[in-house]
Amino acid sequence: MTITRHRRGRGRASAVSAVAVATLAVALAVPAAAAGSTLQAAAAETGRYYGTAIAASRLNDGTYTNIANREFNMITAENEMKMDAMQPNRGQFNWSSGDRIVNWARQNGKQVRGHALAWHSQQPEWMKPMEGPSLRTAMLDHVTQVATYYRGKIHSWDVVNEAFADGNSGGRRDSNLQRTGGDWIEAAFRAARAADPGAKLCYNDYNTDNWSHAKTQGVYNMVKDFKARGVPIDCVGFQAHFNSGNPVPSNYDVTLRNFAALGVDVQITELDIEGSGSSQAQQFQGVHQACLSVPRCTGITVWGVRDTDSWRASGTPLLFDGSGNKKAAYTSSLNALNAGGEPVPGVTPGPTSTPTSTPTAGPTTPPPTTPPPTGNGTCTATYSEGQKWNDRFNGTVTIRANGNITSWTSTVTVRSPQRIIATWSGSPTWDSSGNVMTMRPSGSGALANGQTVSFGFTVQHGGNWTWPTVACSAS
């Protein structure tokens, strides 16, 4: 079965060989301390969020809002924050529907994923015939205006949505945005970072779930290039629209893990799986297990509340039926979350855990028109203790510039039998003993006087709880 694209929906799923989700092998390393009775509570046991897509038109439906409020702590606007809804006429922004969703979420203690700033589809009518420099200017202005308006209210932005082509090319989609220049995605990310330094910036796409697919590799290579060149990208969203013709691939966890190894968070952003009963429940279980096996898989969002709210309603693809009853897929998802998994670095698990909105690269990544600081300043490194487990602990090093610096290098020394088993927000190397890690910035290390940036790591302590020794040098 294939998915047909329409206005409210996402991309058409390509057919892949059916693989039983039961064969998905993942390692769930950290058991949950207590069973959560809701999806958001169970996800919080490992520091993750659990979200849903909301439509403003349904916020007067008591059953709908009761489920959304009880089960989810991350909210995505289904259509209300896309380009055509936000700027129906050039220079005239309509904030009302987006504000209604954002305000409902914040008033109920939820966080918000912004979806989406730049997309070839659902463009306003005035933008569709535009080409070249005029379109590029209009697109970047839209990114800047919308991200600035919601600054401080958004956890993660889908900055660019669905820019890669289906099929075997692994290349970009031929769209009016792509024809403005091959660097348009980079330009959109830089504009978003300048407009809202506190939000995580994500690339979001569909049919990127199977590691062996050309489209997956194309997106991977773009993210790898962005990280190498200091383009501000913090996360990659995997839409995860599955059905019988496009089941959850057996290497789904491999895909998530390989992207995370680039130094970005991975998020399952639009999960729905057509089907029913135990077969659908197993597929949902496999997706949750894959995310839980990857420390930097920070959260899961299902694309709608009840089956009848879905853009694929005839396929009954969600966790609640049309009457709001929990399905077998809900139970399997909740059980998978309560079974535990790898904790998210830097987030304290538990019923009160709140996902961080600090970007991976930090707001110190300069926008393209800002020259890096120059000078001969110094830097200081400060260690702070993080989350602890029986066999490991997290630590964070904060680098502070004392004067303008063009880059920095930090050393972290652990004591035997300690060893560093995971890092984030930097590019590490080790000496021959394995006891001294040298951390360098993933992109630009330029900091102005007084600015700070942080990186983190996990130490398997082997019984030695001594804090690492940290140092910093600047250029």
C-alpha positions as CSV (number, residue, x, y, z in Angstrom):
1,M,0.0,0.0,0.0
2,T,1.2,3.5,-0.7
3,I,0.5,6.8,0.8
4,T,-1.0,9.6,-1.4
5,R,0.2,13.1,-0.7
6,H,-2.3,15.7,0.0
7,R,-2.4,19.1,1.6
8,R,-2.6,18.1,5.3
9,G,-0.2,15.2,4.9
10,R,3.4,14.2,4.3
11,G,5.2,12.3,1.7
12,R,4.3,9.1,-0.2
13,A,5.9,6.0,1.4
14,S,8.1,4.0,-0.9
15,A,7.8,0.2,-0.8
16,V,10.5,-1.8,1.0
17,S,10.7,-5.4,1.9
18,A,8.5,-6.3,4.8
19,V,10.6,-7.0,7.9
20,A,9.1,-8.3,11.1
21,V,9.6,-5.7,13.8
22,A,10.2,-8.5,16.3
23,T,13.7,-8.9,14.7
24,L,14.7,-5.3,15.6
25,A,17.6,-5.9,18.0
26,V,18.3,-3.1,20.4
27,A,20.1,-2.9,23.7
28,L,18.1,-1.3,26.5
29,A,20.8,-0.6,29.0
30,V,19.1,1.3,31.9
31,P,16.0,-0.1,33.4
32,A,13.2,2.3,34.4
33,A,13.0,3.1,38.1
34,A,9.2,3.1,38.2
35,A,6.4,2.5,35.7
36,G,4.8,5.7,34.2
37,S,1.1,5.6,33.8
38,T,1.0,8.0,30.8
39,L,3.2,8.2,27.8
40,Q,4.8,11.5,28.9
41,A,5.5,10.1,32.4
42,A,7.0,6.9,31.0
43,A,9.2,8.7,28.5
44,A,10.4,11.0,31.2
45,E,11.9,8.0,33.1
46,T,14.8,8.2,30.6
47,G,14.7,12.0,30.1
48,R,12.7,11.9,26.8
49,Y,9.7,13.9,25.8
50,Y,6.5,12.5,24.2
51,G,4.5,14.6,21.9
52,T,1.6,14.9,19.5
53,A,0.4,17.1,16.6
54,I,-2.4,19.4,17.5
55,A,-5.0,21.2,15.3
56,A,-6.3,24.5,16.6
57,S,-9.8,23.6,15.3
58,R,-10.0,20.7,17.7
59,L,-9.0,22.6,20.9
60,N,-12.8,22.9,21.8
61,D,-13.1,19.1,21.8
62,G,-13.0,18.1,25.5
63,T,-12.1,14.4,24.8
64,Y,-9.3,15.5,22.4
65,T,-7.8,18.1,24.8
66,N,-8.1,15.8,27.8
67,I,-6.0,13.1,26.1
68,A,-3.5,15.6,24.8
69,N,-3.1,17.2,28.2
70,R,-2.8,13.9,30.0
71,E,-0.5,11.9,27.7
72,F,1.8,14.4,25.9
73,N,4.3,17.1,26.9
74,M,5.5,18.3,23.5
75,I,3.1,19.9,21.0
76,T,3.5,20.4,17.3
77,A,1.1,22.5,15.3
78,E,-0.3,20.3,12.5
79,N,-0.7,23.0,9.9
80,E,-1.0,26.3,11.7
81,M,2.7,27.3,11.7
82,K,3.5,26.3,8.1
83,M,4.3,29.0,5.5
84,D,0.9,29.5,4.0
85,A,-0.8,29.8,7.4
86,M,1.8,32.1,8.8
87,Q,2.2,34.6,5.9
88,P,-0.9,34.3,3.7
89,N,0.0,37.7,2.0
90,R,3.5,38.9,1.6
91,G,4.5,41.0,4.6
92,Q,1.2,40.3,6.4
93,F,1.5,37.6,9.1
94,N,-1.4,35.8,10.7
95,W,-0.3,34.7,14.1
96,S,-3.7,33.8,15.5
97,S,-4.0,30.0,15.0
98,G,-0.3,29.4,15.7
99,D,-0.6,31.5,18.9
100,R,-3.7,29.5,20.0
101,I,-1.7,26.3,19.9
102,V,1.5,27.7,21.4
103,N,-0.5,29.4,24.2
104,W,-2.5,26.3,24.9
105,A,0.7,24.2,25.1
106,R,2.5,26.7,27.4
107,Q,-0.5,27.2,29.7
108,N,-0.7,23.5,30.2
109,G,3.0,23.1,30.9
110,K,4.0,21.7,27.5
111,Q,6.8,22.6,25.2
112,V,6.4,23.3,21.4
113,R,8.1,22.0,18.3
114,G,7.9,24.6,15.5
115,H,6.8,23.1,12.2
116,A,8.0,24.3,9.6
117,L,9.9,27.4,8.5
118,A,10.9,26.5,4.9
119,W,9.2,23.9,2.7
120,H,8.6,23.5,-1.0
121,S,5.0,22.5,-0.2
122,Q,2.2,24.5,1.4
123,Q,3.8,27.8,0.3
124,P,1.4,30.8,0.2
125,E,0.0,31.6,-3.2
126,W,2.1,34.7,-3.6
127,M,5.3,32.7,-3.1
128,K,4.6,29.8,-5.5
129,P,5.4,31.6,-8.8
130,M,8.6,33.3,-7.4
131,E,12.0,32.2,-8.5
132,G,15.7,33.0,-7.9
133,P,16.9,35.9,-5.7
134,S,13.5,37.3,-5.0
135,L,12.3,33.9,-3.7
136,R,15.4,33.4,-1.7
137,T,14.9,36.8,0.0
138,A,11.3,36.1,0.7
139,M,12.1,32.7,2.2
140,L,14.8,34.0,4.4
141,D,12.6,36.9,5.5
142,H,9.9,34.4,6.4
143,V,12.3,32.3,8.5
144,T,13.6,35.4,10.3
145,Q,10.2,36.9,11.0
146,V,8.5,33.8,12.3
147,A,11.5,32.5,14.3
148,T,11.9,36.0,15.9
149,Y,8.2,36.3,16.7
150,Y,8.2,32.9,18.6
151,R,11.7,33.4,20.1
152,G,11.9,31.8,23.5
153,K,8.7,29.8,23.1
154,I,10.0,27.0,20.8
155,H,12.0,23.9,21.9
156,S,12.9,22.8,18.3
157,W,12.2,24.2,14.9
158,D,11.9,22.1,11.7
159,V,13.9,24.7,9.9
160,V,13.7,22.9,6.5
161,N,11.3,20.2,5.6
162,E,11.5,17.5,3.0
163,A,14.2,18.9,0.8
164,F,15.5,15.6,-0.5
165,A,14.2,13.6,-3.5
166,D,12.6,10.2,-3.3
167,G,14.2,7.4,-5.3
168,N,17.8,6.3,-5.8
169,S,19.6,9.6,-6.5
170,G,20.3,10.6,-2.9
171,G,20.1,14.2,-4.1
172,R,18.0,17.3,-3.5
173,R,14.4,17.6,-4.5
174,D,13.9,19.8,-7.6
175,S,11.9,22.7,-6.1
176,N,11.6,26.4,-6.5
177,L,13.7,26.7,-3.3
178,Q,16.4,24.4,-4.5
179,R,16.6,26.5,-7.7
180,T,17.6,29.6,-5.6
181,G,21.0,28.0,-5.0
182,G,22.4,24.8,-3.5
183,D,23.2,26.6,-0.2
184,W,19.6,27.6,0.5
185,I,19.2,25.1,3.3
186,E,22.4,26.3,5.0
187,A,21.2,29.9,4.6
188,A,17.8,29.0,6.2
189,F,19.6,27.4,9.2
190,R,21.9,30.4,9.7
191,A,18.9,32.8,9.6
192,A,17.0,30.7,12.1
193,R,19.9,30.6,14.5
194,A,20.3,34.4,14.3
195,A,16.6,34.9,14.9
196,D,16.3,32.4,17.8
197,P,19.6,31.3,19.4
198,G,17.8,29.2,22.1
199,A,15.8,26.8,19.9
200,K,17.2,23.6,18.6
201,L,17.4,23.7,14.8
202,C,16.3,20.5,12.9
203,Y,16.1,19.1,9.4
204,N,13.0,17.0,9.0
205,D,12.1,14.4,6.3
206,Y,10.2,11.2,5.5
207,N,11.5,7.9,4.0
208,T,14.8,8.4,5.7
209,D,14.3,5.5,8.1
210,N,16.2,2.7,6.3
211,W,20.0,3.2,6.6
212,S,20.6,1.6,3.2
213,H,18.4,3.9,1.2
214,A,19.9,6.6,-1.0
215,K,17.7,9.3,0.5
216,T,18.8,8.5,4.0
217,Q,22.5,8.7,2.8
218,G,21.9,12.0,1.1
219,V,20.5,13.6,4.3
220,Y,23.3,12.0,6.3
221,N,26.0,13.5,4.1
222,M,24.4,16.9,4.3
223,V,24.3,16.8,8.1
224,K,27.9,15.5,8.2
225,D,29.0,18.4,6.0
226,F,27.1,21.0,8.0
227,K,28.7,19.7,11.3
228,A,32.1,19.8,9.7
229,R,31.7,23.4,8.5
230,G,30.0,24.8,11.6
231,V,26.5,25.2,10.0
232,P,24.2,25.5,13.0
233,I,22.2,22.2,12.9
234,D,21.2,20.6,16.2
235,C,18.8,17.8,15.3
236,V,17.4,15.6,12.6
237,G,13.7,14.7,12.5
238,F,12.5,11.3,11.2
239,Q,8.8,11.5,10.3
240,A,8.2,7.7,10.6
241,H,5.1,7.3,8.5
242,F,4.7,3.5,8.2
243,N,2.3,1.0,6.7
244,S,2.2,-2.6,5.3
245,G,4.1,-1.6,2.2
246,N,6.6,0.5,4.2
247,P,7.1,-1.2,7.5
248,V,9.5,-0.3,10.3
249,P,12.9,-1.3,8.9
250,S,15.0,-3.8,10.9
251,N,18.0,-1.3,10.8
252,Y,16.0,1.6,12.2
253,D,18.1,1.8,15.3
254,V,21.2,1.8,13.1
255,T,19.9,4.8,11.2
256,L,19.2,6.8,14.4
257,R,22.5,5.8,16.0
258,N,24.6,6.8,12.9
259,F,23.0,10.2,12.7
260,A,23.4,10.8,16.4
261,A,27.1,9.9,16.0
262,L,27.5,13.1,13.9
263,G,26.8,15.1,17.0
264,V,23.1,15.9,16.5
265,D,20.0,14.9,18.4
266,V,17.5,12.6,16.6
267,Q,13.8,13.0,17.1
268,I,10.9,10.9,15.8
269,T,8.6,13.7,14.7
270,E,5.5,12.5,13.0
271,L,5.0,8.8,13.9
272,D,1.9,7.0,12.6
273,I,1.6,3.3,11.6
274,E,-1.4,2.1,9.6
275,G,-2.9,-1.1,10.8
276,S,-4.6,-2.6,13.9
277,G,-4.2,-5.1,16.7
278,S,-1.1,-7.0,17.6
279,S,0.7,-6.3,14.3
280,Q,0.4,-2.6,14.6
281,A,1.3,-2.8,18.3
282,Q,4.5,-4.6,17.4
283,Q,5.5,-2.0,14.9
284,F,5.0,0.8,17.4
285,Q,7.0,-1.2,20.0
286,G,9.9,-1.5,17.5
287,V,10.0,2.2,16.9
288,H,10.1,3.0,20.6
289,Q,12.8,0.4,21.3
290,A,14.9,1.9,18.5
291,C,14.7,5.3,20.0
292,L,15.3,4.1,23.5
293,S,18.5,2.4,22.4
294,V,20.1,5.7,21.3
295,P,21.0,8.2,24.0
296,R,20.5,11.2,21.6
297,C,17.1,10.1,20.5
298,T,15.5,12.7,22.7
299,G,11.8,12.3,22.0
300,I,8.9,10.8,20.0
301,T,5.9,12.7,18.6
302,V,2.9,10.9,17.1
303,W,1.1,12.7,14.3
304,G,-2.3,13.2,15.9
305,V,-4.3,12.2,19.0
306,R,-7.1,9.8,17.8
307,D,-7.4,7.8,14.6
308,T,-10.2,10.1,13.4
309,D,-7.9,13.1,13.8
310,S,-5.2,11.7,11.5
311,W,-4.5,12.7,7.9
312,R,-4.6,8.9,7.3
313,A,-7.8,8.3,9.3
314,S,-8.9,5.3,7.1
315,G,-5.7,3.5,8.1
316,T,-6.3,3.9,11.9
317,P,-2.7,4.8,12.4
318,L,-2.6,6.2,16.0
319,L,-2.6,5.2,19.6
320,F,-6.2,6.1,20.4
321,D,-9.4,5.1,18.5
322,G,-12.0,7.6,17.4
323,S,-13.7,7.5,20.7
324,G,-10.5,8.2,22.6
325,N,-10.0,4.6,23.8
326,K,-6.4,3.3,24.2
327,K,-5.5,0.7,21.5
328,A,-3.1,-2.2,21.7
329,A,-0.5,0.1,20.1
330,Y,-0.8,2.4,23.1
331,T,-0.2,-0.4,25.5
332,S,2.8,-1.7,23.6
333,S,4.3,1.8,23.4
334,L,3.8,2.5,27.1
335,N,5.3,-0.9,28.0
336,A,8.3,-0.2,25.8
337,L,8.9,3.2,27.4
338,N,8.5,1.6,30.9
339,A,11.0,-1.1,30.1
340,G,13.7,1.6,30.1
341,G,16.5,2.5,27.8
342,E,19.6,4.6,27.3
343,P,19.1,7.9,29.2
344,V,19.3,11.2,27.3
345,P,22.5,13.0,28.2
346,G,22.2,16.1,30.3
347,V,18.5,15.5,31.3
348,T,17.5,14.3,34.7
349,P,15.1,11.4,34.3
350,G,11.9,11.3,36.3
351,P,8.3,12.5,36.4
352,T,9.4,16.2,36.5
353,S,12.0,16.0,33.8
354,T,11.8,18.7,31.2
355,P,13.6,18.5,27.8
356,T,16.3,21.1,27.4
357,S,16.0,23.7,24.7
358,T,19.7,24.6,24.7
359,P,21.0,24.1,21.1
360,T,23.8,21.7,20.5
361,A,26.2,24.3,19.0
362,G,24.9,27.1,21.2
363,P,24.1,30.6,20.2
364,T,27.8,31.4,19.9
365,T,27.8,30.1,16.3
366,P,28.2,33.4,14.4
367,P,25.7,34.3,11.6
368,P,27.2,34.5,8.1
369,T,27.6,38.2,8.2
370,T,29.3,38.4,11.5
371,P,33.2,38.1,11.5
372,P,34.6,35.9,14.2
373,P,36.2,37.7,17.1
374,T,39.9,38.4,16.9
375,G,42.4,38.9,19.7
376,N,44.6,37.1,22.1
377,G,42.2,36.3,24.9
378,T,42.4,33.3,27.2
379,C,39.7,30.8,28.3
380,T,38.7,29.0,31.4
381,A,37.1,25.5,31.7
382,T,34.7,24.7,34.5
383,Y,33.4,21.2,35.3
384,S,29.9,20.5,36.6
385,E,28.6,17.2,37.7
386,G,25.6,15.7,35.9
387,Q,23.4,12.7,36.2
388,K,24.7,9.6,38.0
389,W,24.0,5.9,37.6
390,N,25.4,2.8,39.3
391,D,28.2,2.3,36.7
392,R,28.5,5.8,35.1
393,F,28.1,9.5,35.4
394,N,27.7,12.5,33.1
395,G,29.8,15.6,33.2
396,T,29.6,19.0,31.5
397,V,32.5,21.4,30.8
398,T,31.7,25.0,30.2
399,I,34.3,27.1,28.3
400,R,34.3,30.8,29.0
401,A,36.2,33.3,26.9
402,N,38.3,35.9,28.8
403,G,38.7,38.3,25.9
404,N,37.9,37.6,22.2
405,I,39.2,34.2,21.0
406,T,39.1,32.6,17.6
407,S,39.0,29.0,18.9
408,W,39.5,26.9,22.0
409,T,40.7,23.4,23.0
410,S,39.9,21.6,26.2
411,T,41.4,18.6,27.8
412,V,39.6,16.2,30.1
413,T,41.6,13.8,32.2
414,V,40.0,10.8,33.8
415,R,41.6,8.4,36.2
416,S,41.9,4.6,35.7
417,P,39.7,2.5,35.6
418,Q,37.5,5.4,34.4
419,R,36.9,5.7,30.6
420,I,34.8,8.1,28.6
421,I,32.2,6.2,26.7
422,A,30.1,9.0,25.1
423,T,30.4,12.7,24.2
424,W,28.3,15.4,22.7
425,S,28.6,19.0,21.4
426,G,32.2,18.7,20.3
427,S,34.8,16.8,18.3
428,P,37.0,14.6,20.6
429,T,40.3,12.8,20.3
430,W,42.2,10.7,22.8
431,D,45.8,10.1,23.7
432,S,47.3,6.6,23.6
433,S,46.4,5.8,27.2
434,G,42.8,6.7,26.6
435,N,42.8,8.7,29.8
436,V,43.1,12.2,28.3
437,M,40.4,13.4,25.9
438,T,41.0,16.6,23.9
439,M,37.8,18.3,22.9
440,R,37.6,20.8,20.1
441,P,34.5,22.7,18.7
442,S,32.6,20.9,16.0
443,G,32.3,24.1,14.0
444,S,33.5,27.6,14.7
445,G,35.1,28.0,18.1
446,A,35.1,31.8,18.0
447,L,33.8,33.4,21.2
448,A,33.6,37.0,22.2
449,N,34.7,38.2,25.6
450,G,32.4,36.7,28.3
451,Q,30.7,34.2,26.0
452,T,30.4,30.6,27.0
453,V,29.9,27.2,25.3
454,S,29.5,23.8,26.8
455,F,30.2,20.1,25.9
456,G,29.4,17.0,27.7
457,F,30.5,13.4,28.2
458,T,29.6,10.1,30.0
459,V,32.3,8.4,32.2
460,Q,32.1,4.7,33.0
461,H,33.7,5.0,36.4
462,G,34.6,1.4,37.4
463,G,34.2,2.2,41.0
464,N,36.2,5.5,40.9
465,W,33.9,8.5,41.4
466,T,36.7,11.1,41.2
467,W,35.8,14.1,39.1
468,P,37.8,14.5,35.9
469,T,40.4,17.3,35.6
470,V,39.7,19.9,33.0
471,A,41.7,22.6,31.3
472,C,41.3,25.0,28.4
473,S,43.6,26.8,25.9
474,A,42.6,29.5,23.5
475,S,43.9,30.9,20.2
